[in-house]
């Protein structure tokens, strides 16, 4: 497996741990609908949260969260709608991003709640 794939898997594992520590319940990881994928689907209280995880080995090119483009947001929203339809879910939804920079010596996680909105 390529190094960047291993870094991504490590980041998603760290993101799940962070969410659990914050009291979230994890419903799914790497949930797919067609070609669209949601990294983590979780709940907190009465809200379902669709989480995009961006992991980089450096922040040289800026915060990893900046890599969540409008196109990625739209694909995530489409997948979230499909998940909610398939699971007959009608609770409030939110889209978060967890940004991770891990260079092998230190790791920095940032959880951005309401990072983008379905109308974006």
Biopython code that builds the backbone (N, CA, C, O; Angstrom):
import numpy as np
from Bio.PDB.StructureBuilder import StructureBuilder

atoms = [
    (1, "UNK", "N", (0.842, -1.175, 0.000)),
    (1, "UNK", "CA", (0.000, 0.000, 0.000)),
    (1, "UNK", "C", (0.889, 1.242, 0.000)),
    (1, "UNK", "O", (1.917, 1.277, 0.677)),
    (2, "UNK", "N", (0.498, 2.237, -0.745)),
    (2, "UNK", "CA", (1.283, 3.469, -0.846)),
    (2, "UNK", "C", (1.299, 4.209, 0.485)),
    (2, "UNK", "O", (0.360, 4.118, 1.275)),
    (3, "UNK", "N", (2.389, 4.945, 0.720)),
    (3, "UNK", "CA", (2.550, 5.679, 1.972)),
    (3, "UNK", "C", (1.391, 6.632, 2.235)),
    (3, "UNK", "O", (0.932, 6.750, 3.371)),
    (4, "UNK", "N", (0.907, 7.322, 1.180)),
    (4, "UNK", "CA", (-0.178, 8.285, 1.399)),
    (4, "UNK", "C", (-1.461, 7.571, 1.812)),
    (4, "UNK", "O", (-2.263, 8.135, 2.556)),
    (5, "UNK", "N", (-1.670, 6.344, 1.344)),
    (5, "UNK", "CA", (-2.844, 5.576, 1.771)),
    (5, "UNK", "C", (-2.729, 5.182, 3.237)),
    (5, "UNK", "O", (-3.709, 5.235, 3.980)),
    (6, "UNK", "N", (-1.528, 4.788, 3.648)),
    (6, "UNK", "CA", (-1.305, 4.441, 5.053)),
    (6, "UNK", "C", (-1.518, 5.654, 5.949)),
    (6, "UNK", "O", (-2.108, 5.536, 7.023)),
    (7, "UNK", "N", (-1.040, 6.825, 5.514)),
    (7, "UNK", "CA", (-1.229, 8.058, 6.279)),
    (7, "UNK", "C", (-2.717, 8.376, 6.391)),
    (7, "UNK", "O", (-3.187, 8.777, 7.455)),
    (8, "UNK", "N", (-3.456, 8.200, 5.306)),
    (8, "UNK", "CA", (-4.893, 8.443, 5.322)),
    (8, "UNK", "C", (-5.619, 7.512, 6.276)),
    (8, "UNK", "O", (-6.504, 7.947, 7.014)),
    (9, "UNK", "N", (-5.254, 6.234, 6.269)),
    (9, "UNK", "CA", (-5.866, 5.275, 7.191)),
    (9, "UNK", "C", (-5.558, 5.631, 8.639)),
    (9, "UNK", "O", (-6.430, 5.551, 9.504)),
    (10, "UNK", "N", (-4.309, 6.027, 8.900)),
    (10, "UNK", "CA", (-3.917, 6.434, 10.249)),
    (10, "UNK", "C", (-4.749, 7.639, 10.683)),
    (10, "UNK", "O", (-5.223, 7.700, 11.817)),
    (11, "UNK", "N", (-4.921, 8.592, 9.772)),
    (11, "UNK", "CA", (-5.702, 9.785, 10.074)),
    (11, "UNK", "C", (-7.144, 9.453, 10.401)),
    (11, "UNK", "O", (-7.710, 10.005, 11.345)),
    (12, "UNK", "N", (-7.741, 8.561, 9.634)),
    (12, "UNK", "CA", (-9.133, 8.191, 9.899)),
    (12, "UNK", "C", (-9.272, 7.467, 11.231)),
    (12, "UNK", "O", (-10.265, 7.654, 11.935)),
    (13, "UNK", "N", (-8.301, 6.654, 11.582)),
    (13, "UNK", "CA", (-8.315, 5.983, 12.885)),
    (13, "UNK", "C", (-8.242, 7.015, 14.013)),
    (13, "UNK", "O", (-8.978, 6.923, 14.994)),
    (14, "UNK", "N", (-7.346, 7.998, 13.864)),
    (14, "UNK", "CA", (-7.230, 9.065, 14.868)),
    (14, "UNK", "C", (-8.518, 9.875, 14.960)),
    (14, "UNK", "O", (-8.930, 10.262, 16.054)),
    (15, "UNK", "N", (-9.154, 10.132, 13.823)),
    (15, "UNK", "CA", (-10.392, 10.905, 13.805)),
    (15, "UNK", "C", (-11.513, 10.164, 14.536)),
    (15, "UNK", "O", (-12.275, 10.772, 15.288)),
    (16, "UNK", "N", (-11.612, 8.859, 14.315)),
    (16, "UNK", "CA", (-12.626, 8.065, 15.018)),
    (16, "UNK", "C", (-12.370, 8.112, 16.521)),
    (16, "UNK", "O", (-13.307, 8.273, 17.304)),
    (17, "UNK", "N", (-11.115, 7.974, 16.930)),
    (17, "UNK", "CA", (-10.776, 8.036, 18.357)),
    (17, "UNK", "C", (-11.164, 9.393, 18.947)),
    (17, "UNK", "O", (-11.721, 9.462, 20.043)),
    (18, "UNK", "N", (-10.869, 10.466, 18.218)),
    (18, "UNK", "CA", (-11.203, 11.813, 18.692)),
    (18, "UNK", "C", (-12.712, 11.958, 18.867)),
    (18, "UNK", "O", (-13.178, 12.463, 19.888)),
    (19, "UNK", "N", (-13.466, 11.517, 17.878)),
    (19, "UNK", "CA", (-14.920, 11.640, 17.959)),
    (19, "UNK", "C", (-15.476, 10.835, 19.128)),
    (19, "UNK", "O", (-16.349, 11.315, 19.851)),
    (20, "UNK", "N", (-14.979, 9.620, 19.319)),
    (20, "UNK", "CA", (-15.454, 8.805, 20.449)),
    (20, "UNK", "C", (-15.140, 9.485, 21.781)),
    (20, "UNK", "O", (-15.964, 9.477, 22.695)),
    (21, "UNK", "N", (-13.941, 10.078, 21.890)),
    (21, "UNK", "CA", (-13.570, 10.793, 23.117)),
    (21, "UNK", "C", (-14.516, 11.962, 23.380)),
    (21, "UNK", "O", (-14.766, 12.316, 24.532)),
    (22, "UNK", "N", (-15.036, 12.556, 22.314)),
    (22, "UNK", "CA", (-15.959, 13.686, 22.443)),
    (22, "UNK", "C", (-17.406, 13.240, 22.646)),
    (22, "UNK", "O", (-18.296, 14.083, 22.764)),
    (23, "UNK", "N", (-17.655, 11.932, 22.687)),
    (23, "UNK", "CA", (-18.991, 11.427, 22.955)),
    (23, "UNK", "C", (-19.820, 11.075, 21.735)),
    (23, "UNK", "O", (-21.019, 10.822, 21.858)),
    (24, "UNK", "N", (-19.210, 11.052, 20.563)),
    (24, "UNK", "CA", (-19.917, 10.674, 19.340)),
    (24, "UNK", "C", (-20.058, 9.150, 19.272)),
    (24, "UNK", "O", (-19.206, 8.414, 19.771)),
    (25, "UNK", "N", (-21.128, 8.699, 18.658)),
    (25, "UNK", "CA", (-21.303, 7.284, 18.335)),
    (25, "UNK", "C", (-21.014, 7.125, 16.848)),
    (25, "UNK", "O", (-21.558, 7.863, 16.026)),
    (26, "UNK", "N", (-20.176, 6.183, 16.507)),
    (26, "UNK", "CA", (-19.790, 5.961, 15.110)),
    (26, "UNK", "C", (-20.783, 4.985, 14.483)),
    (26, "UNK", "O", (-20.974, 3.873, 14.977)),
    (27, "UNK", "N", (-21.409, 5.415, 13.395)),
    (27, "UNK", "CA", (-22.362, 4.569, 12.672)),
    (27, "UNK", "C", (-21.700, 3.823, 11.523)),
    (27, "UNK", "O", (-22.026, 2.666, 11.256)),
    (28, "UNK", "N", (-20.769, 4.486, 10.842)),
    (28, "UNK", "CA", (-20.126, 3.871, 9.676)),
    (28, "UNK", "C", (-18.803, 4.562, 9.395)),
    (28, "UNK", "O", (-18.601, 5.731, 9.722)),
    (29, "UNK", "N", (-17.905, 3.796, 8.777)),
    (29, "UNK", "CA", (-16.636, 4.341, 8.299)),
    (29, "UNK", "C", (-16.499, 3.960, 6.832)),
    (29, "UNK", "O", (-16.846, 2.851, 6.426)),
    (30, "UNK", "N", (-15.990, 4.893, 6.051)),
    (30, "UNK", "CA", (-15.761, 4.685, 4.609)),
    (30, "UNK", "C", (-17.025, 4.180, 3.907)),
    (30, "UNK", "O", (-16.982, 3.219, 3.138)),
    (31, "UNK", "N", (-18.145, 4.842, 4.186)),
    (31, "UNK", "CA", (-19.426, 4.464, 3.603)),
    (31, "UNK", "C", (-19.480, 4.953, 2.161)),
    (31, "UNK", "O", (-19.181, 6.114, 1.878)),
    (32, "UNK", "N", (-19.858, 4.071, 1.263)),
    (32, "UNK", "CA", (-19.860, 4.399, -0.162)),
    (32, "UNK", "C", (-21.271, 4.365, -0.744)),
    (32, "UNK", "O", (-22.114, 3.546, -0.378)),
    (33, "UNK", "N", (-21.477, 5.290, -1.659)),
    (33, "UNK", "CA", (-22.681, 5.292, -2.483)),
    (33, "UNK", "C", (-22.217, 5.603, -3.896)),
    (33, "UNK", "O", (-21.896, 6.747, -4.221)),
    (34, "UNK", "N", (-22.187, 4.582, -4.723)),
    (34, "UNK", "CA", (-21.630, 4.770, -6.065)),
    (34, "UNK", "C", (-20.156, 5.126, -5.948)),
    (34, "UNK", "O", (-19.381, 4.417, -5.306)),
    (35, "UNK", "N", (-19.785, 6.219, -6.567)),
    (35, "UNK", "CA", (-18.389, 6.659, -6.532)),
    (35, "UNK", "C", (-18.095, 7.632, -5.387)),
    (35, "UNK", "O", (-16.960, 8.078, -5.217)),
    (36, "UNK", "N", (-19.116, 7.952, -4.614)),
    (36, "UNK", "CA", (-18.951, 8.903, -3.515)),
    (36, "UNK", "C", (-18.729, 8.167, -2.204)),
    (36, "UNK", "O", (-19.306, 7.107, -1.963)),
    (37, "UNK", "N", (-17.879, 8.751, -1.358)),
    (37, "UNK", "CA", (-17.562, 8.122, -0.078)),
    (37, "UNK", "C", (-17.628, 9.158, 1.037)),
    (37, "UNK", "O", (-17.259, 10.319, 0.862)),
    (38, "UNK", "N", (-18.107, 8.701, 2.179)),
    (38, "UNK", "CA", (-18.077, 9.511, 3.391)),
    (38, "UNK", "C", (-17.134, 8.804, 4.352)),
    (38, "UNK", "O", (-17.301, 7.618, 4.634)),
    (39, "UNK", "N", (-16.142, 9.536, 4.855)),
    (39, "UNK", "CA", (-15.128, 8.919, 5.711)),
    (39, "UNK", "C", (-15.715, 8.370, 6.998)),
    (39, "UNK", "O", (-15.460, 7.224, 7.369)),
    (40, "UNK", "N", (-16.516, 9.208, 7.691)),
    (40, "UNK", "CA", (-17.099, 8.787, 8.968)),
    (40, "UNK", "C", (-18.526, 9.320, 9.039)),
    (40, "UNK", "O", (-18.795, 10.467, 8.681)),
    (41, "UNK", "N", (-19.428, 8.472, 9.505)),
    (41, "UNK", "CA", (-20.790, 8.897, 9.805)),
    (41, "UNK", "C", (-20.992, 8.624, 11.285)),
    (41, "UNK", "O", (-20.785, 7.506, 11.756)),
    (42, "UNK", "N", (-21.399, 9.655, 12.013)),
    (42, "UNK", "CA", (-21.525, 9.545, 13.460)),
    (42, "UNK", "C", (-22.774, 10.283, 13.926)),
    (42, "UNK", "O", (-23.398, 11.028, 13.171)),
    (43, "UNK", "N", (-23.117, 10.060, 15.172)),
    (43, "UNK", "CA", (-24.191, 10.838, 15.788)),
    (43, "UNK", "C", (-23.686, 11.430, 17.094)),
    (43, "UNK", "O", (-22.827, 10.870, 17.775)),
    (44, "UNK", "N", (-24.251, 12.579, 17.411)),
    (44, "UNK", "CA", (-24.047, 13.204, 18.714)),
    (44, "UNK", "C", (-25.386, 13.832, 19.077)),
    (44, "UNK", "O", (-25.904, 14.678, 18.349)),
    (45, "UNK", "N", (-25.931, 13.415, 20.194)),
    (45, "UNK", "CA", (-27.271, 13.889, 20.546)),
    (45, "UNK", "C", (-28.257, 13.469, 19.467)),
    (45, "UNK", "O", (-28.336, 12.296, 19.104)),
    (46, "UNK", "N", (-29.005, 14.438, 18.960)),
    (46, "UNK", "CA", (-30.006, 14.154, 17.925)),
    (46, "UNK", "C", (-29.538, 14.616, 16.553)),
    (46, "UNK", "O", (-30.360, 14.908, 15.685)),
    (47, "UNK", "N", (-28.234, 14.684, 16.349)),
    (47, "UNK", "CA", (-27.666, 15.143, 15.083)),
    (47, "UNK", "C", (-26.827, 14.035, 14.453)),
    (47, "UNK", "O", (-26.027, 13.384, 15.124)),
    (48, "UNK", "N", (-27.026, 13.837, 13.157)),
    (48, "UNK", "CA", (-26.158, 12.937, 12.404)),
    (48, "UNK", "C", (-25.061, 13.792, 11.784)),
    (48, "UNK", "O", (-25.320, 14.867, 11.244)),
    (49, "UNK", "N", (-23.840, 13.298, 11.871)),
    (49, "UNK", "CA", (-22.687, 14.080, 11.426)),
    (49, "UNK", "C", (-21.926, 13.299, 10.361)),
    (49, "UNK", "O", (-21.527, 12.154, 10.573)),
    (50, "UNK", "N", (-21.734, 13.942, 9.215)),
    (50, "UNK", "CA", (-20.973, 13.368, 8.110)),
    (50, "UNK", "C", (-19.606, 14.044, 8.137)),
    (50, "UNK", "O", (-19.503, 15.265, 8.019)),
    (51, "UNK", "N", (-18.563, 13.238, 8.294)),
    (51, "UNK", "CA", (-17.225, 13.768, 8.551)),
    (51, "UNK", "C", (-16.273, 13.432, 7.409)),
    (51, "UNK", "O", (-16.131, 12.274, 7.016)),
    (52, "UNK", "N", (-15.633, 14.457, 6.892)),
    (52, "UNK", "CA", (-14.551, 14.296, 5.918)),
    (52, "UNK", "C", (-13.248, 14.441, 6.687)),
    (52, "UNK", "O", (-13.079, 15.395, 7.446)),
    (53, "UNK", "N", (-12.324, 13.501, 6.498)),
    (53, "UNK", "CA", (-11.029, 13.530, 7.182)),
    (53, "UNK", "C", (-9.958, 13.834, 6.146)),
    (53, "UNK", "O", (-9.869, 13.165, 5.117)),
    (54, "UNK", "N", (-9.147, 14.847, 6.423)),
    (54, "UNK", "CA", (-8.028, 15.191, 5.547)),
    (54, "UNK", "C", (-6.744, 15.109, 6.367)),
    (54, "UNK", "O", (-6.580, 15.811, 7.365)),
    (55, "UNK", "N", (-5.844, 14.244, 5.926)),
    (55, "UNK", "CA", (-4.593, 14.020, 6.642)),
    (55, "UNK", "C", (-3.419, 14.333, 5.723)),
    (55, "UNK", "O", (-3.391, 13.914, 4.565)),
    (56, "UNK", "N", (-2.466, 15.064, 6.247)),
    (56, "UNK", "CA", (-1.258, 15.405, 5.503)),
    (56, "UNK", "C", (-0.049, 15.219, 6.422)),
    (56, "UNK", "O", (-0.172, 15.248, 7.646)),
    (57, "UNK", "N", (1.104, 15.029, 5.813)),
    (57, "UNK", "CA", (2.334, 14.890, 6.602)),
    (57, "UNK", "C", (2.947, 16.244, 6.926)),
    (57, "UNK", "O", (3.854, 16.333, 7.754)),
    (58, "UNK", "N", (2.460, 17.299, 6.281)),
    (58, "UNK", "CA", (2.952, 18.650, 6.534)),
    (58, "UNK", "C", (1.836, 19.637, 6.203)),
    (58, "UNK", "O", (0.926, 19.332, 5.432)),
    (59, "UNK", "N", (1.923, 20.812, 6.793)),
    (59, "UNK", "CA", (0.962, 21.859, 6.443)),
    (59, "UNK", "C", (1.618, 22.914, 5.547)),
    (59, "UNK", "O", (1.171, 24.059, 5.483)),
    (60, "UNK", "N", (2.671, 22.510, 4.867)),
    (60, "UNK", "CA", (3.415, 23.422, 3.986)),
    (60, "UNK", "C", (2.500, 24.110, 2.979)),
    (60, "UNK", "O", (2.673, 25.293, 2.684)),
    (61, "UNK", "N", (1.529, 23.373, 2.455)),
    (61, "UNK", "CA", (0.611, 23.933, 1.463)),
    (61, "UNK", "C", (-0.685, 24.433, 2.089)),
    (61, "UNK", "O", (-1.663, 24.667, 1.379)),
    (62, "UNK", "N", (-0.705, 24.600, 3.407)),
    (62, "UNK", "CA", (-1.887, 25.081, 4.105)),
    (62, "UNK", "C", (-2.560, 23.969, 4.886)),
    (62, "UNK", "O", (-2.158, 22.806, 4.832)),
    (63, "UNK", "N", (-3.575, 24.351, 5.597)),
    (63, "UNK", "CA", (-4.316, 23.406, 6.409)),
    (63, "UNK", "C", (-4.957, 22.346, 5.519)),
    (63, "UNK", "O", (-5.523, 22.684, 4.479)),
    (64, "UNK", "N", (-4.882, 21.078, 5.901)),
    (64, "UNK", "CA", (-5.488, 20.020, 5.084)),
    (64, "UNK", "C", (-6.973, 20.241, 4.803)),
    (64, "UNK", "O", (-7.475, 19.804, 3.768)),
    (65, "UNK", "N", (-7.680, 20.912, 5.710)),
    (65, "UNK", "CA", (-9.114, 21.152, 5.513)),
    (65, "UNK", "C", (-9.385, 21.958, 4.247)),
    (65, "UNK", "O", (-10.472, 21.873, 3.677)),
    (66, "UNK", "N", (-8.408, 22.732, 3.812)),
    (66, "UNK", "CA", (-8.572, 23.528, 2.593)),
    (66, "UNK", "C", (-8.697, 22.652, 1.349)),
    (66, "UNK", "O", (-9.114, 23.130, 0.294)),
    (67, "UNK", "N", (-8.341, 21.380, 1.466)),
    (67, "UNK", "CA", (-8.430, 20.456, 0.341)),
    (67, "UNK", "C", (-9.853, 19.933, 0.125)),
    (67, "UNK", "O", (-10.101, 19.180, -0.816)),
    (68, "UNK", "N", (-10.779, 20.328, 0.987)),
    (68, "UNK", "CA", (-12.179, 19.931, 0.809)),
    (68, "UNK", "C", (-12.818, 20.950, -0.140)),
    (68, "UNK", "O", (-13.386, 21.955, 0.287)),
    (69, "UNK", "N", (-12.710, 20.663, -1.418)),
    (69, "UNK", "CA", (-13.182, 21.576, -2.463)),
    (69, "UNK", "C", (-14.709, 21.611, -2.535)),
    (69, "UNK", "O", (-15.387, 20.785, -1.924)),
    (70, "UNK", "N", (-15.236, 22.566, -3.279)),
    (70, "UNK", "CA", (-16.691, 22.634, -3.509)),
    (70, "UNK", "C", (-17.190, 21.337, -4.141)),
    (70, "UNK", "O", (-18.251, 20.832, -3.775)),
    (71, "UNK", "N", (-16.426, 20.803, -5.087)),
    (71, "UNK", "CA", (-16.826, 19.549, -5.735)),
    (71, "UNK", "C", (-16.889, 18.414, -4.707)),
    (71, "UNK", "O", (-17.825, 17.615, -4.730)),
    (72, "UNK", "N", (-15.901, 18.334, -3.805)),
    (72, "UNK", "CA", (-15.893, 17.297, -2.767)),
    (72, "UNK", "C", (-17.082, 17.503, -1.832)),
    (72, "UNK", "O", (-17.725, 16.538, -1.420)),
    (73, "UNK", "N", (-17.371, 18.751, -1.500)),
    (73, "UNK", "CA", (-18.526, 19.038, -0.653)),
    (73, "UNK", "C", (-19.811, 18.549, -1.313)),
    (73, "UNK", "O", (-20.650, 17.931, -0.657)),
    (74, "UNK", "N", (-19.968, 18.819, -2.594)),
    (74, "UNK", "CA", (-21.169, 18.397, -3.315)),
    (74, "UNK", "C", (-21.289, 16.872, -3.367)),
    (74, "UNK", "O", (-22.383, 16.329, -3.211)),
    (75, "UNK", "N", (-20.165, 16.182, -3.587)),
    (75, "UNK", "CA", (-20.198, 14.712, -3.596)),
    (75, "UNK", "C", (-20.569, 14.168, -2.214)),
    (75, "UNK", "O", (-21.319, 13.198, -2.104)),
    (76, "UNK", "N", (-20.042, 14.793, -1.173)),
    (76, "UNK", "CA", (-20.339, 14.366, 0.193)),
    (76, "UNK", "C", (-21.816, 14.601, 0.512)),
    (76, "UNK", "O", (-22.460, 13.757, 1.135)),
    (77, "UNK", "N", (-22.340, 15.722, 0.094)),
    (77, "UNK", "CA", (-23.755, 16.031, 0.320)),
    (77, "UNK", "C", (-24.641, 15.017, -0.405)),
    (77, "UNK", "O", (-25.622, 14.537, 0.164)),
    (78, "UNK", "N", (-24.305, 14.686, -1.652)),
    (78, "UNK", "CA", (-25.081, 13.678, -2.395)),
    (78, "UNK", "C", (-25.049, 12.329, -1.669)),
    (78, "UNK", "O", (-26.080, 11.671, -1.532)),
    (79, "UNK", "N", (-23.878, 11.925, -1.211)),
    (79, "UNK", "CA", (-23.754, 10.656, -0.493)),
    (79, "UNK", "C", (-24.531, 10.704, 0.826)),
    (79, "UNK", "O", (-25.179, 9.725, 1.196)),
    (80, "UNK", "N", (-24.471, 11.821, 1.525)),
    (80, "UNK", "CA", (-25.203, 11.965, 2.788)),
    (80, "UNK", "C", (-26.710, 11.854, 2.553)),
    (80, "UNK", "O", (-27.414, 11.208, 3.330)),
    (81, "UNK", "N", (-27.201, 12.478, 1.490)),
    (81, "UNK", "CA", (-28.622, 12.360, 1.156)),
    (81, "UNK", "C", (-28.993, 10.910, 0.884)),
    (81, "UNK", "O", (-30.049, 10.446, 1.313)),
    (82, "UNK", "N", (-28.129, 10.194, 0.172)),
    (82, "UNK", "CA", (-28.384, 8.785, -0.116)),
    (82, "UNK", "C", (-28.399, 7.967, 1.180)),
    (82, "UNK", "O", (-29.265, 7.112, 1.366)),
    (83, "UNK", "N", (-27.443, 8.231, 2.070)),
    (83, "UNK", "CA", (-27.400, 7.512, 3.347)),
    (83, "UNK", "C", (-28.692, 7.742, 4.130)),
    (83, "UNK", "O", (-29.289, 6.803, 4.656)),
    (84, "UNK", "N", (-29.110, 8.998, 4.197)),
    (84, "UNK", "CA", (-30.314, 9.325, 4.959)),
    (84, "UNK", "C", (-31.551, 8.685, 4.335)),
    (84, "UNK", "O", (-32.435, 8.219, 5.055)),
    (85, "UNK", "N", (-31.623, 8.656, 3.016)),
    (85, "UNK", "CA", (-32.749, 7.994, 2.331)),
    (85, "UNK", "C", (-32.741, 6.490, 2.601)),
    (85, "UNK", "O", (-33.769, 5.915, 2.956)),
    (86, "UNK", "N", (-31.580, 5.858, 2.431)),
    (86, "UNK", "CA", (-31.477, 4.405, 2.617)),
    (86, "UNK", "C", (-31.791, 3.980, 4.048)),
    (86, "UNK", "O", (-32.307, 2.885, 4.275)),
    (87, "UNK", "N", (-31.479, 4.842, 5.010)),
    (87, "UNK", "CA", (-31.665, 4.507, 6.414)),
    (87, "UNK", "C", (-32.890, 5.186, 7.020)),
    (87, "UNK", "O", (-33.088, 5.156, 8.235)),
    (88, "UNK", "N", (-33.709, 5.799, 6.167)),
    (88, "UNK", "CA", (-34.920, 6.479, 6.599)),
    (88, "UNK", "C", (-34.649, 7.397, 7.796)),
    (88, "UNK", "O", (-35.379, 7.395, 8.787)),
    (89, "UNK", "N", (-33.581, 8.174, 7.669)),
    (89, "UNK", "CA", (-33.140, 9.079, 8.723)),
    (89, "UNK", "C", (-33.663, 10.475, 8.447)),
    (89, "UNK", "O", (-33.467, 11.024, 7.363)),
    (90, "UNK", "N", (-34.334, 11.043, 9.445)),
    (90, "UNK", "CA", (-34.903, 12.378, 9.263)),
    (90, "UNK", "C", (-34.520, 13.292, 10.419)),
    (90, "UNK", "O", (-35.322, 14.116, 10.858)),
    (91, "UNK", "N", (-33.305, 13.145, 10.904)),
    (91, "UNK", "CA", (-32.843, 14.022, 11.974)),
    (91, "UNK", "C", (-31.923, 15.094, 11.382)),
    (91, "UNK", "O", (-31.525, 15.017, 10.220)),
    (92, "UNK", "N", (-31.602, 16.077, 12.192)),
    (92, "UNK", "CA", (-30.729, 17.160, 11.742)),
    (92, "UNK", "C", (-29.369, 16.607, 11.327)),
    (92, "UNK", "O", (-28.814, 15.729, 11.988)),
    (93, "UNK", "N", (-28.847, 17.131, 10.230)),
    (93, "UNK", "CA", (-27.547, 16.677, 9.712)),
    (93, "UNK", "C", (-26.547, 17.820, 9.745)),
    (93, "UNK", "O", (-26.903, 18.995, 9.661)),
    (94, "UNK", "N", (-25.290, 17.437, 9.870)),
    (94, "UNK", "CA", (-24.195, 18.410, 9.908)),
    (94, "UNK", "C", (-23.015, 17.833, 9.154)),
    (94, "UNK", "O", (-22.835, 16.617, 9.095)),
    (95, "UNK", "N", (-22.205, 18.723, 8.572)),
    (95, "UNK", "CA", (-21.014, 18.308, 7.831)),
    (95, "UNK", "C", (-19.781, 18.892, 8.516)),
    (95, "UNK", "O", (-19.618, 20.109, 8.604)),
    (96, "UNK", "N", (-18.922, 18.001, 8.997)),
    (96, "UNK", "CA", (-17.699, 18.400, 9.697)),
    (96, "UNK", "C", (-16.483, 17.974, 8.889)),
    (96, "UNK", "O", (-16.560, 17.115, 8.010)),
    (97, "UNK", "N", (-15.358, 18.601, 9.215)),
    (97, "UNK", "CA", (-14.066, 18.210, 8.653)),
    (97, "UNK", "C", (-13.106, 18.034, 9.819)),
    (97, "UNK", "O", (-13.054, 18.864, 10.727)),
    (98, "UNK", "N", (-12.354, 16.952, 9.784)),
    (98, "UNK", "CA", (-11.257, 16.784, 10.742)),
    (98, "UNK", "C", (-9.974, 16.878, 9.953)),
    (98, "UNK", "O", (-9.725, 16.099, 9.033)),
    (99, "UNK", "N", (-9.163, 17.852, 10.335)),
    (99, "UNK", "CA", (-7.892, 18.143, 9.681)),
    (99, "UNK", "C", (-6.773, 17.584, 10.551)),
    (99, "UNK", "O", (-6.718, 17.844, 11.753)),
    (100, "UNK", "N", (-5.879, 16.809, 9.929)),
    (100, "UNK", "CA", (-4.797, 16.174, 10.680)),
    (100, "UNK", "C", (-3.472, 16.421, 9.968)),
    (100, "UNK", "O", (-3.347, 16.211, 8.761)),
    (101, "UNK", "N", (-2.491, 16.870, 10.738)),
    (101, "UNK", "CA", (-1.124, 16.982, 10.244)),
    (101, "UNK", "C", (-0.276, 16.089, 11.141)),
    (101, "UNK", "O", (-0.185, 16.304, 12.349)),
    (102, "UNK", "N", (0.345, 15.079, 10.527)),
    (102, "UNK", "CA", (1.140, 14.113, 11.282)),
    (102, "UNK", "C", (2.442, 13.861, 10.529)),
    (102, "UNK", "O", (2.448, 13.244, 9.464)),
    (103, "UNK", "N", (3.540, 14.344, 11.096)),
    (103, "UNK", "CA", (4.834, 14.236, 10.416)),
    (103, "UNK", "C", (5.693, 13.080, 10.931)),
    (103, "UNK", "O", (6.866, 12.968, 10.576)),
    (104, "UNK", "N", (5.110, 12.227, 11.762)),
    (104, "UNK", "CA", (5.871, 11.109, 12.315)),
    (104, "UNK", "C", (6.404, 11.401, 13.705)),
    (104, "UNK", "O", (6.644, 10.477, 14.482)),
    (105, "UNK", "N", (6.591, 12.662, 14.026)),
    (105, "UNK", "CA", (7.068, 13.053, 15.358)),
    (105, "UNK", "C", (5.942, 13.636, 16.195)),
    (105, "UNK", "O", (5.879, 13.412, 17.404)),
    (106, "UNK", "N", (5.064, 14.375, 15.559)),
    (106, "UNK", "CA", (3.940, 14.976, 16.273)),
    (106, "UNK", "C", (2.702, 14.911, 15.380)),
    (106, "UNK", "O", (2.788, 14.775, 14.160)),
    (107, "UNK", "N", (1.561, 15.014, 16.032)),
    (107, "UNK", "CA", (0.290, 14.961, 15.316)),
    (107, "UNK", "C", (-0.604, 16.069, 15.854)),
    (107, "UNK", "O", (-0.724, 16.264, 17.063)),
    (108, "UNK", "N", (-1.231, 16.793, 14.923)),
    (108, "UNK", "CA", (-2.159, 17.868, 15.280)),
    (108, "UNK", "C", (-3.514, 17.579, 14.634)),
    (108, "UNK", "O", (-3.609, 17.428, 13.416)),
    (109, "UNK", "N", (-4.552, 17.503, 15.453)),
    (109, "UNK", "CA", (-5.910, 17.278, 14.970)),
    (109, "UNK", "C", (-6.745, 18.522, 15.220)),
    (109, "UNK", "O", (-6.640, 19.156, 16.271)),
    (110, "UNK", "N", (-7.573, 18.864, 14.243)),
    (110, "UNK", "CA", (-8.490, 19.987, 14.404)),
    (110, "UNK", "C", (-9.857, 19.540, 13.890)),
    (110, "UNK", "O", (-9.988, 19.107, 12.745)),
    (111, "UNK", "N", (-10.868, 19.648, 14.741)),
    (111, "UNK", "CA", (-12.227, 19.251, 14.387)),
    (111, "UNK", "C", (-13.024, 20.516, 14.073)),
    (111, "UNK", "O", (-13.266, 21.344, 14.952)),
    (112, "UNK", "N", (-13.424, 20.653, 12.815)),
    (112, "UNK", "CA", (-14.193, 21.815, 12.371)),
    (112, "UNK", "C", (-15.655, 21.413, 12.234)),
    (112, "UNK", "O", (-16.035, 20.746, 11.271)),
    (113, "UNK", "N", (-16.470, 21.821, 13.197)),
    (113, "UNK", "CA", (-17.892, 21.521, 13.134)),
    (113, "UNK", "C", (-18.572, 22.476, 12.162)),
    (113, "UNK", "O", (-18.159, 23.628, 12.022)),
    (114, "UNK", "N", (-19.618, 21.993, 11.489)),
    (114, "UNK", "CA", (-20.337, 22.809, 10.497)),
    (114, "UNK", "C", (-19.368, 23.419, 9.490)),
    (114, "UNK", "O", (-19.445, 24.609, 9.185)),
    (115, "UNK", "N", (-18.474, 22.611, 8.988)),
    (115, "UNK", "CA", (-17.434, 23.087, 8.071)),
    (115, "UNK", "C", (-18.015, 23.558, 6.743)),
    (115, "UNK", "O", (-17.467, 24.453, 6.099)),
    (116, "UNK", "N", (-19.129, 22.948, 6.336)),
    (116, "UNK", "CA", (-19.824, 23.408, 5.132)),
    (116, "UNK", "C", (-21.292, 23.030, 5.258)),
    (116, "UNK", "O", (-21.680, 22.232, 6.112)),
    (117, "UNK", "N", (-22.096, 23.623, 4.384)),
    (117, "UNK", "CA", (-23.544, 23.469, 4.460)),
    (117, "UNK", "C", (-24.093, 22.902, 3.168)),
    (117, "UNK", "O", (-23.498, 23.098, 2.108)),
    (118, "UNK", "N", (-25.224, 22.197, 3.230)),
    (118, "UNK", "CA", (-25.801, 21.586, 2.023)),
    (118, "UNK", "C", (-26.120, 22.574, 0.919)),
    (118, "UNK", "O", (-26.182, 22.172, -0.243)),
    (119, "UNK", "N", (-26.323, 23.825, 1.217)),
    (119, "UNK", "CA", (-26.653, 24.809, 0.197)),
    (119, "UNK", "C", (-25.407, 25.371, -0.477)),
    (119, "UNK", "O", (-25.512, 26.199, -1.381)),
    (120, "UNK", "N", (-24.220, 24.923, -0.040)),
    (120, "UNK", "CA", (-22.962, 25.468, -0.568)),
    (120, "UNK", "C", (-22.779, 25.142, -2.040)),
    (120, "UNK", "O", (-21.774, 25.526, -2.637)),
]
sb = StructureBuilder()
sb.init_structure("model")
sb.init_model(0)
sb.init_chain("A")
sb.init_seg("    ")
for serial, (resi, resn, name, xyz) in enumerate(atoms, 1):
    if name == "N":
        sb.init_residue(resn, " ", resi, " ")
    sb.init_atom(name, np.array(xyz, "f"), 0.0, 1.0, " ", f" {name:<3s}", serial, name[0])
structure = sb.get_structure()
